[in-house]
Every structure is written in C-alpha cells, then in structure tokens.
Amino acid sequence: IFAPYGPVALLSALFILVALLTNVLSNNATAILFTPIAVGAANQMGADPILFALTVLFAANTSFATPIGYQTNLLVMGPGHYKFADYIKAGAPLVIIMWIVFTIYAAFHFGF
C-alpha cells in the first residue's frame, strides 16, 4: 500500500506497525515475524534491505505502551501500583515520538 509513496513512507508505516504490535506480542516474536517481510519489501522496491531490517529492529524495541509488551514492564506493575492506563499515558507518546524521530532521521540520513 505504501510502496508508491517511496521508501520513507514504507519505512514509516513499517515502523509504526511493528511498534504497535510489539506492545501486544513480545519484541522477539515481532522481530522474527516482520524481518522477512521487511527484507522482501526492500527487495521489491530495490532499496537496501539492511535499512528495513534496522527499522524492524528499532521498532520492535518500542514496547513502552503496555505492561504486556515487555517482561520488565509487567514485573514493576504490581510493586509500583501502576495501572494499564498508566503505561498507555506514558508509553504511547514515547512510541509516537520514536516513530517521528526515526522517520525524519531515516529520510535525511539515508538520502531519501
């Protein structure tokens, strides 16, 4: 869907998709699931597959928005008296900031 808009749009869409799913799945499972998809998309576009694999790598580690995204989040939930909504309030803006910064960085650094 995003390929006609260029590699930056595809990288950005891939990043936010992986970032959203890594908050529900584990970061390892998300990375294993999306790396072949990202490399295949890069090959179809004629882009560097390493950049797409790095996109998955960075996005899979943005599991800030839920306590189930990463085991340490769940581990501190009880002793810290955190609620599920606390993770969303603090983590969702952080995921969005990471998405925007990565998109801008990829666009300028890799010359798209």
Phi, psi and omega per residue, in radians:
I1 nan -0.683 -3.049
F2 -1.651 -0.111 -3.106
A3 -1.041 -0.687 3.139
P4 -1.117 -0.329 -3.117
Y5 -1.549 -0.014 3.079
G6 1.812 2.996 -3.064
P7 -1.187 -0.527 -3.137
V8 -1.172 -0.742 3.111
A9 -1.133 -0.668 3.115
L10 -1.197 -0.730 3.077
L11 -1.077 -0.751 -3.130
S12 -1.121 -0.787 3.124
A13 -1.145 -0.698 3.099
L14 -1.114 -0.735 -3.131
F15 -1.069 -0.865 -3.069
I16 -1.203 -0.596 3.099
L17 -1.126 -0.830 3.127
V18 -1.152 -0.702 -3.138
A19 -1.108 -0.659 3.108
L20 -1.225 -0.732 -3.110
L21 -1.281 -0.471 -3.138
T22 -1.253 -0.237 3.061
N23 -1.451 -0.162 3.104
V24 -1.945 -0.736 3.078
L25 -1.663 3.040 3.029
S26 -1.335 2.756 -3.129
N27 -1.172 -0.566 3.100
N28 -1.154 -0.790 3.138
A29 -1.129 -0.693 3.134
T30 -1.146 -0.741 3.129
A31 -1.130 -0.742 3.138
I32 -1.156 -0.640 -3.131
L33 -1.231 -0.726 -2.982
F34 -1.686 -0.250 3.138
T35 -1.093 -0.816 3.089
P36 -1.112 -0.598 3.103
I37 -1.143 -0.764 -3.126
A38 -1.149 -0.753 3.139
V39 -1.146 -0.699 3.083
G40 -1.106 -0.713 3.101
A41 -1.136 -0.688 3.116
A42 -1.125 -0.747 3.119
N43 -1.117 -0.664 3.110
Q44 -1.179 -0.560 3.129
M45 -1.499 -0.221 -3.068
G46 1.354 0.414 -3.139
A47 -1.732 3.018 -3.131
D48 -1.285 2.058 -3.121
P49 -1.171 -0.421 3.122
I50 -1.121 -0.692 3.115
L51 -1.100 -0.684 3.128
F52 -1.241 -0.636 3.067
A53 -1.160 -0.663 3.082
L54 -1.153 -0.591 3.074
T55 -1.065 -0.787 3.100
V56 -1.113 -0.725 -3.122
L57 -1.047 -0.850 -3.117
F58 -1.215 -0.720 -3.099
A59 -1.211 -0.588 -3.125
A60 -1.198 -0.245 -3.133
N61 -1.824 0.352 3.086
T62 -1.852 0.921 -3.102
S63 -1.654 1.095 -3.082
F64 -1.755 -0.314 -2.904
A65 -1.561 -0.129 3.100
T66 -2.470 2.698 3.082
P67 -1.306 -0.318 -3.122
I68 -1.549 -0.088 -3.121
G69 -1.242 -0.542 -3.135
Y70 -2.563 2.519 -3.003
Q71 -1.098 -0.569 3.126
T72 -1.190 -0.613 3.078
N73 -1.030 -0.769 -3.135
L74 -1.241 -0.579 -3.129
L75 -1.142 -0.652 -3.111
V76 -1.581 -0.091 -3.094
M77 -1.094 -0.825 -3.126
G78 -1.186 -0.997 -3.120
P79 -1.098 -0.502 3.138
G80 -1.507 -0.066 -3.101
H81 0.986 0.674 3.102
Y82 -1.475 2.678 3.029
K83 -1.908 2.865 3.115
F84 -1.000 -0.703 -3.123
A85 -1.130 -0.489 3.105
D86 -1.105 -0.685 3.115
Y87 -1.161 -0.698 3.134
I88 -1.157 -0.763 -3.134
K89 -1.082 -0.703 -3.106
A90 -1.559 -0.606 -3.013
G91 -1.497 -0.646 -3.101
A92 -1.070 -0.798 3.071
P93 -1.084 -0.600 3.113
L94 -1.164 -0.699 3.081
V95 -1.106 -0.741 3.138
I96 -1.138 -0.714 3.098
I97 -1.097 -0.781 3.124
M98 -1.075 -0.699 3.128
W99 -1.089 -0.837 -3.120
I100 -1.139 -0.800 -3.132
V101 -1.105 -0.748 3.124
F102 -1.106 -0.739 -3.134
T103 -1.088 -0.788 3.131
I104 -1.151 -0.773 -3.139
Y105 -1.072 -0.798 -3.132
A106 -1.108 -0.687 -3.124
A107 -1.116 -0.752 -3.088
F108 -1.479 -0.743 -3.054
H109 -1.222 -0.657 -3.086
F110 -1.713 0.148 2.976
G111 1.216 0.629 3.110
F112 -1.524 nan nan
